[in-house]
Amino acid sequence: MKAVIIGPIAVAETLAPVVQQRGVTVVDRIDNDLSAIRKYFEQSATQCDLLLVVSGDDLQETRSVICGLQILMSKPILVFGVARSASDVIQIIRSGATDFIEMSGDFLQDLEDSLKRLFDSEGLTKRSGQVISVVSAVGGSGQTAVATNLSANLVANKSRSTVLVDLNLTGGDAAEQLGLTPRQTIADCPRCAEDIHAVTVSTLLESHGSGLKLVAGPSFLGENNLLPSEAVKALVANLAQLHEFVVLDVEDAFHQEQFAALECSDLVIVVTRLDFPCLLRTKRLIEYFESRGLTNLCVIANNYFKGTSIPETKFESAIKRRLSAVIPHEPSSVLNSINMGEPAVVEFPRSKFSQAIAKLTEAVLSTAPIREMEFDVPANA
């Protein structure tokens, strides 16, 4: 694949060897002045398969360059720059860019992912990862700890490409548990489903040292607008095209956007505690799911404490379901890992908690079938 780099020469000289190491031959470099670009492509016989545009501070100028290039030739356009917001990326894509590479983030990985999509776009559009929701009928069940450690375990022990989505729209804790300070959160996701695609989704991803990707929840009790149900479905669908597993930390089961996430899940993990209030609420939640036609359920008990918790058999008899996993109460490893910003399965892999999460991971892999997403993803995703 041959490419021409358009932008400041100093940046072009730095970018050229990077893309050439990844199978792209840079045949020329030109300044991003519109008249210079027009003159070059009108007079030059250079053949190229790809245009690499380095965005400047002036967004309107970059959009003009992209529009001009589209008139001159029909080639994929990758734009490199620093986006101030998701709306900047949307405007660049709407101008005709094929992809946007955020140079302030994981630049090399984003570039490799983008080039992979160009080299094998047909294979990517056919891919659909497995979506797993984690929900609870009560607060304090350790739902987020389960979702975070399950996600990290898929990456650490199974080498699976995994993203965790914090759908707690009133303020999620997943970023804090992973020791991350997100640049973007799910609150920055576009509200219109048509504006959600692989490029805008990639701006929301935060990378943890374990290899886990995160779409963080918004600031606690901030002025956060709720995402429409269709936007949630589009977000999940696009993430599932880019990752083998998408784990959703769902806030509740009753708001429309939350239930939309549950509906497009291959498996719904219901987290409970083995105490009487949780038994009642979990039983009602399962009955509610069944009344709505949601049957792909897996019930697990967390924070099990021998001697004080309700026996497993009595709990199972009451909810009329087998427990897929019983995770022991082990605050020393769980709380220490949270304070360190590392998942317990990574920091304390031999702990009883981590061993139980490993068994849960095996159960998830063996019982949750992959099915087609019930959402039409835009062709440019």
PEPE-V448817 format. One record per run of one state. SS is the DSSP state (helix for helix, strand for strand, loop for the rest). FROM is the first residue (numbers start at 1). LEN is the number of residues. If there is no record, write none. Layout:
SS:FROM:LEN  SS:FROM:LEN
This chain:
loop:1:1  strand:2:5  loop:7:2  helix:9:12  loop:21:4  strand:25:6  loop:31:3  helix:34:10  loop:44:6  strand:50:5  loop:55:4  helix:59:14  loop:73:3  strand:76:6  loop:82:4  helix:86:9  loop:95:4  strand:99:4  loop:103:4  helix:107:13  loop:120:1  helix:121:5  loop:126:4  strand:130:7  loop:137:6  helix:143:14  loop:157:5  strand:162:5  loop:167:7  helix:174:4  loop:178:8  helix:186:3  loop:189:4  helix:193:3  loop:196:2  helix:198:5  loop:203:2  strand:205:3  loop:208:5  strand:213:3  loop:216:13  helix:229:14  loop:243:2  strand:245:5  loop:250:6  helix:256:8  loop:264:3  strand:267:6  loop:273:3  helix:276:16  loop:292:5  strand:297:8  loop:305:7  helix:312:8  loop:320:3  strand:323:6  loop:329:2  helix:331:10  loop:341:3  helix:344:4  loop:348:4  helix:352:16  loop:368:14
